[in-house]
Amino acid sequence: MIFLSRIEEILLLAIWKLGDNAYGISIREQVEKDTGRSWQSGAIYAPLNRLLKNEYVRTKKSKKPSEMGGRPRIYYRLTQTGLEKLAAIQKVHNAMWSDVPELEKELG
C-alpha cells in the first residue's frame, strides 16, 4: 500500500466533506477548521497537484467567474481511486488505534 502524506490525507478528507463545494478557498477553510491552525493559501496547491497527478482527484472549472470577479473557480472532486485510498487509510487508522486506551485520561 502506498501511503499519502499527512497533508494529502487531510486534503482528501476536506474535499470529501465539502462535496460539490470543494474549491481552493473552501478547502483551505475546511483544513483550518479540522486542524485548528491557520494555513497559507499556497500551502495546499502543491499537494493538490500531486493528488491530481496521481488521479485521486479531478478538477472542473466553473462556468462563470467567482463573485469577486477574476478567474473561474476550479472545483475538486474525489475520483473512485481517491475514495478507495481514503477508505484504505481509514482502515489502517482504525486498526492502529483500536487497542489504544483513551490518551486524554492518561494526561489526567
N, C-alpha and C positions, 0 to 999 in steps of 0.2 A: 504494500500500500504506500502510495506517495502522499506524504503529509503536506499540508499547506502551512504557510507561515501564520502566525497568530493574527496579524492584520488581515490577511486574506480570508481567514475563517470569520473574523469579525465583520468584514465587508460582505461576505456571502450571507451571513445571518441578517445583516441590516437590509440588504436587497430583498431577501425573502420576506422579512417583516413588512417592508414598505410596499410590496406588491407592485401595482401599476404606477406608483408614485416615487419610484426609485431613480432619482437623478442626482447629480453631483452634490448640491447643497443639502437636499433631504437625506442623502446617505450620510454625509458628514454630521448632520444634526442627530441622526439616529445613533451613530457611533458615539458621539459625545454623550448622549442620553444613557446609552448602555454601559459605557466605560467610566462615566463620571469625570472625564477630563476633556480639556479643550484640544481640538485638532486643527492644524493648519489645512486650508483647502487643498493645497498642493500635495499634502502627505497621503491623500487617498488615491491619487491618479496613477502613480506608478504601479501599485498593487492591483488597481482596477484593470490596468492594461495587461498585466500578467494573467489575471483571471480571464480576460477577453482572449488573449493569445492561446491559453490552454483550453478554451471553449467551455469554461464553467459559467460564463455569462454571455449574453448577446446584447447588442445595442439597437436602439431605434430612435431616430431623430424625430422630434415633434414637428408637426406641420406648420406651426406658427412660432414666431419669436416669443421669448419669455415676456412676462408682464412688464418688465423693466426695459424692454426693447433689446436690441442686440441679437445675438445668435440664438437659434432654436435650441431648446434643451435636448440633451441626449439622455434617454432613459435606458436603464439597465434591467435585465431580467435574467433569472437563473435558467440555464439550459437543463435538460434532463441529466446530463453528466454532472453539472454543478449541484443539482439536488441530490444525486446519488453520493457525491463526495461529501456533502454536508451531513447526510444520513449516516455515512460510514464514520465520520468524525464524532458524531453524537454517540454512536455505539461504542467507540473507543473511550470517550469521556465517561460514559455511564459505567463501563466495565472498570475503568481505573478508579473511579470514585465510589464504587458500590460498597466496599467494605471499610471505608474510611469513616470514623466517627465524626460527629459534628465538631468541627475545629473551633467554632466560636466558644463552645463550652470549655475547651482546653485553655482559652485565653482568660477565662474566669472573670 
